Each structure stands twice: as C-alpha cells, then as structure tokens.
Amino acid sequence: METGYAEVEGLRARTTSRNHASRLLLFYYSIIIYNVWLLVNLMMAEKFFRRLLGPIISMAVLKGALHVMIVNSFSTGQPGDLQKEVM
C-alpha cells in the first residue's frame, strides 16, 4: 500500500492553490493515471509473459509520454512551438 502511494505521489501535479476542490481533483487525477499504469502493465504481462516480476512500462516512460501528449495538444503548429513525436 505504501509503495503504491509513493508512486501516486510521483504522478501528482504540484500546486500552490489553497482551493481544496482543485487540489483534490489533481490528486484524483493522479490516482486515475496510476491505475491506468497498473492496468496496462498487468495486461501486457498477461499477453507476453507468465509472471510480472517488475513493471514492463516504467513510470518515467508514462510521465514522458503524457508530457509530450499534453504539450502537443496545446501547440498551434506554428514555428517555435515545442513539438516532439511520441515514440
């Protein structure tokens, strides 16, 4: 349980807002992302391996992919925009 909470903390958005509702929303969002990460790892383990000895997709890879998708969703396609391709 504590290991899972530490992983969720790694995904949590940092904010200085004093609004409890927005802080709670960001925390719930991090829990959803963590659960998706777990589900994807379990599905890949079932498809490709017999036992899951460790995460197949690391949390760093997930965070990087999400960052690229979010940045690209706000870009306008104009020169100077930060755009990277998701690998």
MARFI-725650 format. One record per residue (C-alpha): residue in three letters; x, y, z. Coordinates in Angstrom, 3 decimals. Layout:
<pts>
<aa=ALA&X=X&Y=Y&Z=Z> .
...
</pts>
This chain:
<pts>
<aa=MET&X=0.000&Y=0.000&Z=0.000> .
<aa=GLU&X=2.727&Y=2.471&Z=0.900> .
<aa=THR&X=4.664&Y=1.712&Z=-2.275> .
<aa=GLY&X=1.564&Y=2.450&Z=-4.344> .
<aa=TYR&X=1.068&Y=5.742&Z=-2.540> .
<aa=ALA&X=4.672&Y=6.694&Z=-3.258> .
<aa=GLU&X=4.073&Y=6.022&Z=-6.967> .
<aa=VAL&X=0.925&Y=8.178&Z=-6.903> .
<aa=GLU&X=2.923&Y=10.978&Z=-5.267> .
<aa=GLY&X=5.343&Y=10.795&Z=-8.196> .
<aa=LEU&X=2.465&Y=11.485&Z=-10.588> .
<aa=ARG&X=0.764&Y=14.184&Z=-8.552> .
<aa=ALA&X=0.681&Y=17.663&Z=-10.046> .
<aa=ARG&X=2.295&Y=20.290&Z=-7.847> .
<aa=THR&X=0.137&Y=23.258&Z=-6.976> .
<aa=THR&X=0.165&Y=26.147&Z=-4.565> .
<aa=SER&X=-3.589&Y=26.625&Z=-4.775> .
<aa=ARG&X=-5.438&Y=26.905&Z=-1.489> .
<aa=ASN&X=-8.636&Y=25.719&Z=-3.142> .
<aa=HIS&X=-9.304&Y=22.300&Z=-1.643> .
<aa=ALA&X=-11.504&Y=21.210&Z=-4.574> .
<aa=SER&X=-8.796&Y=21.815&Z=-7.179> .
<aa=ARG&X=-6.160&Y=20.068&Z=-5.024> .
<aa=LEU&X=-8.479&Y=17.082&Z=-4.582> .
<aa=LEU&X=-9.210&Y=16.992&Z=-8.317> .
<aa=LEU&X=-5.483&Y=16.857&Z=-9.122> .
<aa=PHE&X=-4.966&Y=14.094&Z=-6.551> .
<aa=TYR&X=-7.831&Y=12.037&Z=-8.024> .
<aa=TYR&X=-6.379&Y=12.585&Z=-11.485> .
<aa=SER&X=-3.038&Y=11.160&Z=-10.324> .
<aa=ILE&X=-4.808&Y=8.109&Z=-8.879> .
<aa=ILE&X=-6.560&Y=7.512&Z=-12.212> .
<aa=ILE&X=-3.242&Y=7.731&Z=-14.094> .
<aa=TYR&X=-1.640&Y=5.327&Z=-11.591> .
<aa=ASN&X=-4.483&Y=2.821&Z=-12.012> .
<aa=VAL&X=-4.196&Y=3.014&Z=-15.800> .
<aa=TRP&X=-0.444&Y=2.367&Z=-15.476> .
<aa=LEU&X=-1.124&Y=-0.696&Z=-13.318> .
<aa=LEU&X=-3.778&Y=-1.998&Z=-15.701> .
<aa=VAL&X=-1.559&Y=-1.601&Z=-18.761> .
<aa=ASN&X=1.318&Y=-3.393&Z=-17.037> .
<aa=LEU&X=-0.954&Y=-6.250&Z=-15.970> .
<aa=MET&X=-2.464&Y=-6.579&Z=-19.449> .
<aa=MET&X=0.976&Y=-6.630&Z=-21.064> .
<aa=ALA&X=2.214&Y=-9.203&Z=-18.542> .
<aa=GLU&X=-0.765&Y=-11.433&Z=-19.304> .
<aa=LYS&X=-0.213&Y=-11.134&Z=-23.034> .
<aa=PHE&X=3.585&Y=-11.524&Z=-23.203> .
<aa=PHE&X=4.841&Y=-13.130&Z=-20.003> .
<aa=ARG&X=3.832&Y=-15.694&Z=-17.417> .
<aa=ARG&X=4.625&Y=-13.673&Z=-14.275> .
<aa=LEU&X=5.007&Y=-9.980&Z=-13.662> .
<aa=LEU&X=8.368&Y=-9.618&Z=-11.935> .
<aa=GLY&X=8.506&Y=-5.846&Z=-12.321> .
<aa=PRO&X=6.821&Y=-3.088&Z=-14.296> .
<aa=ILE&X=7.024&Y=-3.532&Z=-18.050> .
<aa=ILE&X=6.369&Y=0.160&Z=-18.674> .
<aa=SER&X=8.222&Y=2.352&Z=-16.195> .
<aa=MET&X=6.584&Y=5.316&Z=-14.531> .
<aa=ALA&X=9.176&Y=7.601&Z=-16.158> .
<aa=VAL&X=8.130&Y=6.424&Z=-19.641> .
<aa=LEU&X=4.473&Y=7.038&Z=-18.799> .
<aa=LYS&X=5.193&Y=10.523&Z=-17.454> .
<aa=GLY&X=7.253&Y=11.361&Z=-20.553> .
<aa=ALA&X=4.557&Y=10.154&Z=-22.936> .
<aa=LEU&X=1.859&Y=12.103&Z=-21.080> .
<aa=HIS&X=4.008&Y=15.231&Z=-21.110> .
<aa=VAL&X=4.520&Y=15.009&Z=-24.865> .
<aa=MET&X=0.795&Y=14.412&Z=-25.499> .
<aa=ILE&X=-0.219&Y=17.369&Z=-23.324> .
<aa=VAL&X=2.335&Y=19.738&Z=-24.876> .
<aa=ASN&X=1.323&Y=18.690&Z=-28.398> .
<aa=SER&X=-2.368&Y=19.133&Z=-27.634> .
<aa=PHE&X=-1.774&Y=22.814&Z=-26.815> .
<aa=SER&X=0.604&Y=23.585&Z=-29.683> .
<aa=THR&X=-0.593&Y=25.562&Z=-32.685> .
<aa=GLY&X=1.754&Y=24.083&Z=-35.246> .
<aa=GLN&X=3.484&Y=27.431&Z=-35.720> .
<aa=PRO&X=7.289&Y=27.648&Z=-35.898> .
<aa=GLY&X=8.734&Y=27.920&Z=-32.427> .
<aa=ASP&X=6.181&Y=25.616&Z=-30.804> .
<aa=LEU&X=7.603&Y=22.766&Z=-28.785> .
<aa=GLN&X=6.571&Y=19.584&Z=-30.545> .
<aa=LYS&X=8.008&Y=16.122&Z=-30.125> .
<aa=GLU&X=6.836&Y=12.867&Z=-31.540> .
<aa=VAL&X=5.645&Y=10.129&Z=-29.202> .
<aa=MET&X=7.828&Y=7.105&Z=-29.644> .
</pts>
